[in-house]
Amino acid sequence: MGIVILSTSRGIMTDREARLEGIGGEILCSICYGLPKVLFHQSKKKEGDEGQIAEDVAERYLMELVEGCMIQVRERDVETLNMRSFHMHDLMRDICLSKAKQEKFLYVADQSNSCQLATIGRVRRVSVHKLFPIQCIKSPCLRSLLFFDAFLPDEELEKVLLLTMVRVLDYERGGDAGCKLPNDIGKLIHLRFFRLRDLNFWSSKLPSSLGNLRFLQTLDLRIIGRWSNSIRVPNVIWRMEKLIHLYLPSKCKSKTKLKLGTLKNLQTLVNFNTKNCYLKDLINMTNIRELEIQGHFNIEDFYTEELGRNPAIVQSKYLHSLSIINDEGRIDPRHLTHLLSSCNSISRLSLDVKIRRLPKYHYLSTNLAYIKLRKCKLEEYPIPTLEKLPYLRMLEFHEEAFIGKEMLCCGQAFAKLESLFRTRKIKESWMTIKEDLKKAHDRLWWDFIVD
């Protein structure tokens, strides 16, 4: 089944797109039962709009819909309390679909009527929720194609290349995608949003023609290789200077070395590491908001005696989330300390790596509201450091976060703490909680997380 959004003589799509163009981007909302999906596409920022990006403006528009009871908040971000996901009431959804069909704003196609798509002249957006033949879509005006079900047979991927004007191409559910990503993928030069997450290819090598996609704003390369977990990414991403969100494979081939210093508009960078990327490139990403380091992290020519002599790693004043993940190794505590000292505005910190001890309090951001510790194997008592953070609201201790014998919390600690987590795998003797802790925090939520 596919949901097809059409343009009409009454100008419904034209008015809507013109409105969204004014806030610097386009919002595509696919009305799905339970969990709608919103894609944000940011265009070039206007002069005088420093710090005002499309996502910020769109957030305000969404909150207006919440206040008007048009949508309902499903999940909020822990540290910022911004909306992470929302859903639409089933009655409101049915009304919207009914009105949209009445106005010929959208067309619901399934296997029984999909052939009629060929007779529809101006199909602009298609949302595929079940098996659906792409060859039925012959509109030269197609702008977005979204798959919410398992991927179609591999020959369908080749047919997507015929949709030369497409701007949004999203494979939500992954699945088998054939031999490899087609070499001619670079012909889709109008692409703004391209997600390949969890697609399974026989070949683990991506084509160099990806570098032709100069207008890309979101690129998700978290694909799966059938024969190898390591993906070979060509050094062409630096050409995509308009990139805002970049998701690299969780593991790249050892020969992969990517230059990313030209991506000055980047706001999200996931699966960065110093083995396949250059650490010095981070300094140029002055708009980065979310950084996830996956795997190797090392600072060359590091001054161990005088940390202040080392150049800053990050200079973005907008960075609010930092994650470090390395299941196979550890990070030098001094390198971690220097990295955190560069991230003085973060409100979210996730450490999933062996570090032995936390950095001193004065190296941590005072804005931290959420901290997750996993496999850190802390030998030193971390509470004296963590309890000084004035805005800490959520603290999570997962398995092997602390390997000491006992950790004690008292009522005077954690003035803003709202929730505290530990895993079932940690024995009861691992942490002793005084009764006055709960008395001091009426809103404290103590719970278990099963890993």
N, C-alpha and C positions, 0 to 999 in steps of 0.2 A: 504494500500500500504506500502511496506517496501523497503528500499534501503539496499542491502546487499553488503558488501565489502569483496572481496575474496583475497586469496593469490594466486600467479601464479607461474608457472615454471620459469618465467623470473626474479623472485625475486623482484618484485616491492615493496611489503609490507616489505620484509626482509631488503632491503636497507633503506627504509624510517624509519623503526623502529630502525635500528642500528644508524642512524643519530640522531634521537631524544633521544636515550639512552645516547648519548654523552653530552646532555645538562641537563641530570638529570631527564628526565621525558618523558611523552608521550602526544602528542596533538591529540585529536580526534576532527575532524571538520565535522559536518554534514551539507552538502550543502542544505540549505532550502531557499526557495524563500523569499526575504525580510530581514530576520534576521537569519543568520547562528549562530550556537551555538558552542562555543569552550569550551572544558573541559580540564583543566590542571591537570596532575597527576605527582606529584613530587616524585622522589625517593630520596634515601639518598644523602645528599650533600657530595661533595668530599672535601678532605682536602685542605685548602687554599681558599675555596670559601665562606668565611664568608660574609653573607649578599647577596650573589648571589644565589637566589632561581630560580626554574624553570620558574616561572611566569615572572621574570625580563628578563631572557634570551629569553623566548618566545615572550615577548613584542618587543624585538629588531628584532626578525625574522619577526614578523607581520609588523613592520614599514618598513622593506625592501620590503615586498609585497605591502605596500601602495605606497612607492616611485616608485615601478615598475608598478603602476596602475593595479595590479592584484586584489586588494580589495580596498574598499572605507570606510573611517572612518564615522561611523554613529553617534557616541556620544563619547565625551571625559569627563574624570573625571574633576570635577570643580577645585579641589585644586592642583592635580598633572599634569593635562593636558594629562595624559596617556589615551590610547584608552580603552573605556568601551565596545563598541560594534562596529561591522562593518557589511557591507553587500557586496555582490558580484554583479556586473553588470549582468543583465539577459543574455546578450550575452556571457559573460565570463563563466557564469554558464552552459549554454547550450553546449559550446565548451568543458568544463571540463567533463560534463556528457557523451557527445558523445565519447570523447577520452577514457574515463574510460571504457565504454561499449566495445569499439573496442579492448582494451587491456585486456578485461575480468577482469578488476579491481573491478567492482561492478556489481550488478544484481538488477534490479528493479522488485519487486514481487508485485502482487496484487491478488485479489481473483480469477482471471482467471488462474494464473500460479503458485500460491503459493505452490501447491502440488509438483512442480518440485524441491523445496528446499531440499526435502528428498534425491534427487539424487546428490546433490552438496556436495562433500566430505569435503571441507575445508572452510565452512562459518565462518568468524572470527568476523564480525561486522554487526549488523542489526539495521537500523534506521526505526522505524515504524511511518508512518505519517497518516495512517487511520486504520480502523478495520482490524486486521490481526491475523490469528490463530497461536498461539505460537507452537502448537503441530507439525506444519510443519517444525520447526527448530529442526533437530536431529543431528546436527554436534557437536561432542565432542570438537571441537576446538573453539567454540564461546567464544569471549572475551568481547564483549560489546553489550548491548541491550538497545536501547533508544526509548521511546515512546513520540511522539509529539502531539498525539491526546488524546481524552478522554480515560480513562482506560478501559480495556476490562472487561468482566464479572469476578466475583470473583474467579471462578474456574481456570482462567488463571494464577492467582498468584501462585497457587500450582504447576503449570507446570513449572514455572521458576526455581523451586528448582531442577529440573532435569538437568539444565545447570550448572553443578558443577564447570566448569572452568571459568565461567564468572567473569570479573573483573570490568566492568562498568554496573550498573543497574540504570536507570534513568527514572522516571515517571514525565514528564514535565508538563502535563496538569491536574494532579490530577484526581478526580472523585471517584465514589463508588468502593471500593476495597474489599467488603465482610465483614465477621465477624471480623477478626483480622489479624494481621501480623502473618504468620505461625510460630509455635514454632521451626520448623526445619530450619529457616532462617540462623541459625548459621552454617549450613553445607556448605554454600557458602564461604569457608574460603579464597578464592583467591580475594574476592572483594576489590577493591581500592576506588571505587566511588559508593555511595549508596544514592540516593535521593528519599524521599517519600513525598515531599512537596505537601500539599493540598489533599493527599489521604484521603478518608473518610472511617473510619472503624466503625463498630458497637461497638466494644470493645475499650476502651481507655487505655488498658494495653499493654505495649510492652513486648515481651518475653525476658527472661534473657539470651537466647542463643545468643543475639547480642554480648555478650562479647567474643564470639569465633572468631569474625571478626577482628583478630589482625593486619591485613595488611591494614585496612581501612585508607585512607588519607582524604577522604571527606565523612561526614555523615550528612544528612539533615533529622531531625526528626520532621519537622513542619507539622505533620499530623493533621487531624480533627477528633474528636470523635463525633459519631452520637448522643449519649445521654449525653455527658459531654464535655465541652470545655477544661477541665483539663486532661492532659495525665499523666499516671503513667510510669515513666522511671526507670528501674532497675539500681541499682548502679554497673554497669559493664563497663561503658565507660572508666574508668581509665585503663582498660586492653589494650586499643587501643593506645599504645604509639606512633604509627606512624601517628596519626591524625594530619592533617594540618588545615582543615576547619571543624568546628563543629557548627551546627545549632540546638539548642534545641527547644522543643515546646514552643509556646508563653506563655503557661500557664501549669504548672505541678501540680499534686496532692500534697496536703500538706505533705503527708508522703514521698514524693520524696526528697532525700538528696544525692547529687552526689559529689563524690571525683574526682577532675580533676587535682590534683597536679602533676600527672605523665606525663601530656601531654605537654612536654617541647618543642615539635616541632610545637605547635599550632600557627597559624597565624591569623585565623578568629574565633571569638567566638561570637555567636549571641544568645540573650535571656538569658543571664546570670543574676542571681539575688542572693541575700544573704539569701533568704529564702530556696531555693532548692539547693544551692551550697555553698561552703566555700570560703569566701573572701580571706583567706590566700593563696589559691591555685594560685591566679593571679600572685603572686610574682615569681612563678616558670616558668611562660610562658614568657621566655625572648625573644621569637621571635614573639610575638603577634603584629599584624599590625592593625587589626580592632576589636574593642570591642563594643558590643551593650548590654546595661543593660536594661532589660525589667522587670518592676515591683519593688519589694521591694529592697531597698539598705540601709543598716545600718552598721555602724562600731561599734562593741562592745568595751567596755573598752576604750572609746575615751577621750583623754585629750583635753578638751574644752578651757582651758586657754592658753596652750602652744601647738600650732599645730605641732611645730617641734619635740616634744617628741613622736609623733605617727609614727609608722613604715611606710615606703613607701608601697603603694598598688601595683603599677606597676613599673617594672624595665626594660621593653623592650625599647630599643632605636629606635626600628623600628615602634612603634605605631604611626599611622598617622590619624586614624579615631576613634572618640568616640561618641556614641549615648546613651542618657538616656531617657527612655520612661516609664511613669507611669501615666495612666489616672485615677487611683483610689486613689492616695495619693500624698504625697509630699516628698521631700528629704530635710534633714537638710542642710541648707546652709553651715554650717561648715564642714559637711562630703563631700559636693560637692567641697568645696574649697580645702580640703586635697587631694581629688581624682585628681583634675585638676593640683595641684602642682606636682603630680607624673607623669603626662602626658605632659612633657615639650617639646615633639617633634610633637604633633598632629597638623595637618593642617586642619582638618575638625571636627566641633563640632555641634552636634544636641541635643538640650534640649527640650524635650516634657514632662515637669513635672513642678509642682508648686514649685517655689524657692523663690519668693518674691523679691529677689535682686541678682544681678550678683556678683561674687567674684571680688575682687580688681584686677586691671590690672596686678600687678606683680605676681599673681598666674596663669595667663593665658599664654599659649604658644605664643611666638612671631611669630611662623610659621603659625598661623591660617590664612587660605585663604577663608574659608567658614564657616558661622555660621547660624544656623536655630534655631529660638525661637518660641515655640508654647505652649500655656497654661502655660506659666511661671508666669503669673500674676505679672509682675514686678511693684513694687510700686515706686521704685527709677528710676530716669532718667538714662538710660543705655548708652547714646551716649558718655559722657565723658570717659567712659571706653573703648568702642568699637572703638572710633576714634583714639586711640593710637596704635592700632594694625597695624604694618607697611605693612603687606602683604595681608590684608583683601581685597578680590576681590568680594565676593558675600555675601550679607546680606539679610536674609529673616525674616520678621515679620508675623507670622500667627495669627489666632484668639487667643485672650486673652494673647498675648505675653506681652503686656503692658497695665496696667489699669489706668494709670495716665491720666490727662486731656489733656496735650499737650506735644509733643516731637519735639524739634527744631534741625535741622541740618544746618550747615553753610558751606560755601565754603572752609574753611580751613581744614575741617575734611576729613578723609578717602582718603589719597593720592593715593591709588591703586584701589579704588572701581570702579568696572565695572558694577555691576548690583545690584539693590535694589528692593525688593519685599514687598508687603503688600497684605492682603486679602480684598476682597470686603466687608466683614462683618464689617470692621473697618471704622468708619465714617470719613468724610473728615477732621473734626476738630481734629482728633487724631494726625495728624502730619502736621507740617508747614515746608515747604521747601523753603528756600530763593533762589532767582533766581540765585545767584552767585554759587550755588551748581552745577547746570547743566553747567554753564559757565566754572567752574573749572574742570569738568570731561566731556570731549567731548564724551567719550565712555560709559557714564552712561546710563544704561537701566532701566527705571522705569516702572514697570508693576504690574498687579494684578494677584493674584492666587485665583481661586475659590476652596474653600474647600468643 
